[in-house]
Amino acid sequence: MSRRALLRGTAAGAGAVALPALLTACGGPGDEVKIGSNASDAVPRKAFAEVFNAYEKKSDKKVKVNTVNHEAFQEGINRYLKGTPDDVFMWFAGYRMQFFAEQGQLADISDLWKGFDGFSAALKAQSTGKDGKQYLVPYYYYPWAVFYRKSVFAQHGYEIPKTFDEFRALAKRMDKDGLDAIAFGDKDGWPAMGTFDYLNMRANGYDFHVSLMGGEESWTDPKVKHVFDLWRGLMPYHQKGANGRTWQEAAQSLAQKKSGMAVFGLPHPGQQFSAADREDLDFFAFPEIDSAYGQDAVEAPIDGFLLAKKSKRQKEGKELMKYLATPAAEEIYLKRDPNNIAVNDKASTSSYNALQKKAVDLVSNAKQISQFMDRDTRPDFASQVMIRAIQQFINKPNDIDGLTKDIESQKKTIFASD
């Protein structure tokens, strides 16, 4: 799930990123509805296969799935959409969807939304372009939190921290106990963004965070510097060498009981834990920093399906998307993939494991939901500025003034480019 390639693909011009040979769709009319899938990992790939098989039986229509390595799909997305894309393809809510809607690459599915049931107003907002039209069928989400192993906490007598001071004290204690307190891998450039988002929302509130991501606040604001200063105080308890470590390796260190905690999305540690160990995996909400904001905001990215504007099977594509919006379609998928949560509130949770049920509670009790830095801001700002800036901070966390000044200078240039 490498967002570095995702960001590079969405921010670059059509000719800037070479289209992977694998990402070749087959346009043109026919009986089949073609789906561009980035679900290349074994678990989601099998789960989606069952969903599409169920649709074929229900509709008596053929579905052809073009599955591409997740990273390669993101890297080639621009040329994919400007070439001969599949009819329906997997993508992301929020800015990620709006970016291609503004380019005229997506088909308007507002007519479908008039008949949808079970989607909240927040989900509709995340599926809506800047023109007020709907383009996305949301399919699942996954909250970000602080993950840990219950057995490790029990062994050492650790308690769940509620406040940032307690969190930092726990990290210090884990360090003394010989653990890497916080598993950390930012080789792909995006994982550390989740930590920044939570620090900012907890210290400055959701509204300020959204304004900052939207280019409306200054990165030299003392509020932003405070976020980096809080993070700097935690940095001694992160795994060293994070810029050379993948998120998978960081999650594996948690599974191997070498690390005590990790800030991740629900699928990330789940994919690295064996089935036998999965019941030992647990999480808690990122701790409170300022009581004025508490733990109100939750980071919960939403994934779903889009209809390509170039598709010659608009009617067939919409019929498939209408099915994908049903509780039944989500239930089939989630019986096979325990690492995500259904977005349709009418979908049954009977097959959910304890972690999924806890994730539902976390999001349902949230007062605000963010999408993740690389989905909540401009893709070019995330890719060209923030990946490098955060990695620079990880290597040299003491020059906060210089770092924020540089970010702000580049932000002004990028956000003024429209």
N, C-alpha and C positions, 0 to 999 in steps of 0.2 A: 504494500500500500504506500508506495513512495510518492509523497507529495512534491518532492523536488522536481521530478519529471512532470507531474501534473501542472505545477506552477509555470515551469518553463514552457510547456505546451500551450497553456491558455494565454500567457502574457505575450508570447512571441507572435510575429507576423506569420502569414501562411507559409512563406518560404524559409522561415528561420529554423524550423525543426524538421529533420528528415523523417519522413513517414516510414515506420517500421514495415518491413515486408509482410509481416503477419497481418497488419491492419488493412486488409483489403476487402471491402464490402462489394456486394453484387447488386447493383441497382436494376431497375427495369420491372415491368409488370410480371405477374405470375400468380400462382395459387399460394405460394409461401409468403408468410410474414417473416422478415429477416430481423434478427435482434443482434445488436452489437453489445457484447458482454465483456466487462472487465473483471468478472468473477472467476479468476483463473486458479485460485486456491481450491484445494480438493473439496472442502466442506461446502462452501457456498456454490461451487460449480454443480455439485451433485444435488444440492437443495433446489437450485433454480431449474435443473433438468426435470425434477419432479413437478414443479409448478407448470412448466411449459407443456409437459406431457399431459397434465390434467386439463390444460386449456385445449389441447388438440382433441381430447376425448369429448370435452363439453361442446366445443364449437364445430367439430368435424373439419377444422382447418389445419394446415401444416405450419409448423414453426421451425425455422432454421436458425440456429444459434451460432454466431461467429464469436467464439471466445478467444480473447487475446490476453497475454500477460498484463497484469494490472498496470504496471509501470509503463509498458509499451503503449497501452491504450491511451494513457494520459499524454504521453510524449507526442503521439501522432494525432491528437484530437483535432487540431486545426485543419490539417490537410484531409483528414477523414471526412469532416463535415463539408468541406469545400469541394470534395471529389464526388464519389458515389457512395454516400453513407448507407448503412442499413436503415430499415424503416424506423425501428424503435431502438434506442440505445440507453445504456445505464449511465447516469451522471449524478450531479449533486445539486442540492437546493441552494437558495440564496444567491450570492454574487456569482457563483459558478454557473448557475442557470441563466441569470440575468445577462451575463457577458455575451453568451451566444444568442440570446433573444434579441439583444440590441443590434447584433450583426445580421439579423434576419435569417439565421440558420435553423430556427425552431418553428414548428407548426403550433399555432394557437389552439389550445384544447379547452378554452373557456366553456364551450358547449357541453363538454363532458362534465365539468365541475358543477354545472347546474343540477346534475343528477347524482352527484356523489353524496355519500352519507358516512358519518363516522370520523370525519376529519375536522379538527378544531380550527378556529379562526387563525391561530398561530401557524398551523400547517399550511393553510391556504395562503397566508402572507408570504411564507417561505417558498411557495410554488408560483408566485406571481411576479411578472416582469415589471420593470419601471413604467411600462405603458398601461399597467392595470389589468393585463390579460394573464391567464394562467397557462403555464407551459409544462409543468411537472406533475407526474403522479408520484407522490411520496410513497415509499415502500417500507423502509425501516429506519430506525435511528439507534444511536448508541451513546450513552452519556459518558463523559469523562469524570474521573474521580481519582482518589488515592487508593491504589491496590496493595494488598498485603496477603501473607499466608497466615491463617488463623493459628496454625501449630507453632509458628515462629513467635507470634505474640504471646501465646500461652506458655511456651518454653521459658521466655524471658520475663514474663509478667508485665508486658507492655499494655498500656491502656490507650484507647482511641482518643486522639487529641481533638478538642473542640475549637481551640484558639490557635493562632499562629505561634504564640509564645510556647504553648504546649507542644506544638508540632516541632518547633526548633529544639526544644528540650529533649523530645523523644529521639530526634535525629542525632543529637549529641550523645545520648545514652547508647544508641545502636552503634555509633562509631566506636565507643569505648568497649562495646561487646564484640568488636571485631567484624562487624557487618559493614558493607557499603550501605549507609542509611537509605539513600535514594538511588535506585537504579536509573541510569541515565544514558541515552544514546541519541545523538543528534546528527549522525552522519548524513541522513537524508534531508536535513535542513528544516523539517516541519515539526518533529515531536516536541521540541522545547517550546514551541509556540503555545501549547496547551498550558504550560506552567505560567508563562507571561500573562495569558488571558485570565487565569484564575487570580493571580496576584493583583492584577489591575482591577478586576471586578470586585474583589474582596476589599481592596484598599480605597478604591475611588467610585465604585458603583457601576452598575450596568450601563446607565445612560452615558456616563463619561466614556466608558469603554467603546460603546457604539460610535460616539462622536469622534473619538480618537481614530478608530478604524476607518471612519468615513472622511478623514482628512480635515475635520472641523476643529480639532484641538492641536496645540503645539506640542511636539515631542520634547521641547525644552521646558515645558511646564513643570514646576516643582512636584506636581502629583505624579508625573511619569518618572521623574528622577527618583522619587520615593519608592516606586515599584522596583526599579533596578537595584536600589539600595537594599530593599528587603531580600531580593533574590541573591545579592552579593553575600548577605549574611548567611544564606543557606548553602552557598556554593561549596564550602569545605566538606559538606556532608553528601555531595553528589559523587557518583562514580567519576573517577579521573579519566581523562581521555575521551570525553563524550563525543567530540567531533569525529572520532574515528570508529565509533561503535554504532551499529544499526539498532533500531528499536527492537528487532527480534532478539538480538544478543542481550539487550538490557532486560527484556522480559524473561529470557532464559535464566538470567542470574537471579531473578526473583523466584522462579520455579525451583532453582537449585539451592535455595536458602542461603545464597551468598549476599543478597540484598534484603533490606527490611521493607522498603516501600517503593512505589513507582507511580508517577502521574501518567495515566494512560486512558484511552478509550476502552470501552468494554470488550471489543473483539481482540485487542492486542495481547494482553496476557493470556486470555482464554485460548488463543491459537497456539500458544507455546507451552501450555500445561497439558500433561497427559490426562487421559480420561480418569485414571485412578486418583490423580491429584486435584482434579478440578473442584471437588467439594471443599478443598482446603483454601481455595481462593476466595477472598472477600474484599470489600472496599468501604471507604468512608468518604463523606463529602469533604471537599477541600476546606480547610479550617477557616474560621472567621478571623478577619484582621481588624475591621472597623465595625463596631456593633450597629452603626447606622445602616449598614448593608448586610450584615450577618452572612448567611450562606444562601441568600435569596436566589442568586443566579446559578444556573447549571449549563455547562457546555454540552450540547447534544446535537452533533451533526446529523443531517437527514440525507439519505440517499434515495434515489428513485429512478423513474423512466421518463425519457423525452421522445418526442416524435420529430424526426428530421423534416425540415421544410421541403427538402428535395425528394422525399419519398414519393414514389408513384403509386403507393398503396395507402393513401391517407385513411380511407374508410376502414380497411383491414387493420391498419395500425391502431386506429382509435378503438376498434372493437377489442383488440388485445389489451390496450391500456385500461379500458373500462373494466375488464376482468381483473387486471392486476390491482385495481383499486378496491377490490372486494375483500372482506374479512377472510373468506375461504382461501383466496390466493396467498394471503400472508400466513395463514395457519399452516398450510402445506409446507411453506418455506421454513418456518421457525421450528417445526418439528425436527428438522434436520440440521439447523444452524442455531445453536444455543448462545451465540455471541452477539445477537441483536435483539431489538424490541420492535413489535408491530406498531405502526403509526395509527392504524384504524382502531378507534376505541371500542368497536364492536367485535374485534378479533378475540377469540378465546385465549386465555392465558393458562389453560389447564396443562399444557405441555411445558410450561416454563419451569426452569430450575430455580433454585433459591436466589441465585445471583440475578437472573432476569427479573424476578418479582421485586427484588430490592431496587433494581434499576428503574422499574416502572414507578415505584414509590418516590424515588429521588426526583425524577422528572415531573411527576404529577404534582408534587409539592413545591416545585420551583415557581418563583414569581416572575422570573425572566429566563429565557433560553437563548443562548448564543450558539453560533454555528462553528466556530473555530476561526482563528486569525486569518488563515489563508482562504476562508470562505466568506468572511465578514468584511474584507477590504478588497481593494482593487488587486487583481491578480499580478499586475506588473509591479505594484508596490511591494506585495508580499514576496515575489520571486527575486526582484532586482535589488531590494533594499533589506527587507527584514530577515531573510535567511542569512545573509552575510552579517548583518548587524548582530543578531543573536549569537551566531557562532563566534564572532569577534568578542562579544561580551563573555562568552564561556571561557575563551582563552585568556582574556585580559579584563577581569571584572571591575577594575579600580578606576578606569577613566570614564565615568558615567557622564560627565559634562561633555567631553569630546564626542562620545558615542551619540548622545541625544541631539547634539548640535548637528552632527553629520546626517542623522536620520531625518531631522526636520528640514535640512537644506534639500535633500533628495526628494522628500515628500512634496515640498512646494513645487518642484519642477514637474513631478509626475502628475500631481493632481491639477496642475494648471494646463496640462497638455490637451484637455478635451476641447 
